[in-house]
Amino acid sequence: MSRQSGPVFAKSFSGRGLALGDFNNDGAVDVLISVNDGAPLLLRNNIGRENHWLGVRLVGKKSNPDAVGARLTYQAGELKRSRVKVGVGGYLSCHDPRVVLGIGKRKKIDWLEVKWPLPGGSIELFTELPIDRYITLVEGTGKLK
């Protein structure tokens, strides 16, 4: 598998930190590895060019500001998925705070439900969402369920 994935996987590194995020804003989550006594290593994921997606930045008002613990559930055609917003990172690193929702070849997201963490705890529904871009959703601006 290493040869198929590229020459970087045939090398040995003393990695000390790992951060996940969409570094080039194309909808595909990339990987950044900090290397002990060396330059950081960026592994670009190019699948975002082949599929549709929506990137979401959550802003809590009653909940914590980064909405850590929020559950995002979405549907695009027959595809239904759920994600939880996490706030952790690797050793000496931090992940991208945005959540990327992949929808493959589908051309629209039917709806997105956000269950905000406590103390807010409300459940909001968002519709008529764009695709292939990043948006910000603020707690209290969706349709309450």
N, C-alpha and C positions, 0 to 999 in steps of 0.2 A: 504494500500500500504506500510506503514512503516514496518510492520512485514515481508513482502515479500522482501523488499530491504535490510533488515539486522537490527541487534539490535542497530546500531548507530543512526538510524532514530527514535528510540523510546525515545532517550535522548534529553535533552534540553541543548543548549550551548549558550554562549554569544559570538557569532562570530563577528569578527571585520574586517576581510579581506578575500578575495577570490582570488585564482590564479588558472588558468586553464593551464594544460600542461601535456605532456607525460613524467611523472617522471621516468618511468622504460623503456622507449624507445621501447614499444611493439606495437605502432601504435594506441593506445587507449588513448584519452584525459582523464586525471585524474583530481581530484579536491583537492586543498589544502585550508583548512580553518584555519585562525589564530583565536585562542580562547582567549578571555580576561582572564587573570590570569590562563592560562592552556597551556598544550602542544598543538601544531598544530595538526590538524586532516587531515589525508590523506585518501581520498576515491579513491581506485584503481578501474579502469575500466578494466575489463578483456576481453572485446569483441574483442580486437585486435588479440587475438589468434584464433578467429573463422573466421575472414575476412581478405581480402587483403587491402593494403593501400600504400600510398607513402607520406612520410614526406618531406616538402620542406622548406629550409631556403633561403630567398631571400636576395640578396646583390645588392643594388642600386649603380650605378656609377654616372650617370647624375642625377638620382632621389635621394631622400633622402637615406642614407645608409641602413636603415632598410626596405626600400620599403613600408612604411606605405601608404596605399591607393591603392596598386597594386590590380588588379583584375585577379584572376586565374580562367580560364575556362578549363575544361578537359572532355575527353570522354573515356569511357571504354565500348566497345560494344554498347548496346542501352542506357546506362547510361550517361547522360550529366549533369554536375554540374558546379556551379560557386561559388567562395569564394572571399571575400575581405580581404586583410591583414590589420588588425587593430593594433594599438599600445597602447591600453589602458589597464588598469588593474583595480582591485578593490581597495578599501581603503587600504592604506599601503601595496600594493602588485603589482605584475607585472606578466602578462601572459607569457607563453612560446612564443618566437618570431617565432617558426616554425609553419607551417600550415600543418595539416594532411588531406590528401585527401583520403576518403574512397571509395573503389570500390566493397565491398561485396565479393562475391564468384568469381568474374571475375579474370582472371589470367594475365591481362595486361592492361596498359593504352595506348590507341591509340595515343593520343596527349594531350599536355598541352600548353595552350596559356597564356602568361603573358602580360597584359597591364600595363606597368610601369607607376607610377604616374609622374605628371609634376614636374620639368621642363623637364625630359627625355621624357616621353609620348610615347615611341615606343611600338609597339606590336610585340612580339617574339613568335615563335612556337618551342616547344621542343618535340622530338619524341624519340623512342627507349629508354624509361625510365625504370629503374628497379622497382620492387615493394617490399614491406615489408622491407623498409629501409629508411634512411634519406639521402637526397642529398642537395647540395647547388647549386642554380642557380644564376649566376652573370649577371647583366644587360649588354647586348651587346654580349652575347655568343650564343644566339639562332638564329634561322633563322627568318629574318625580314619578316613581313607580309605586 
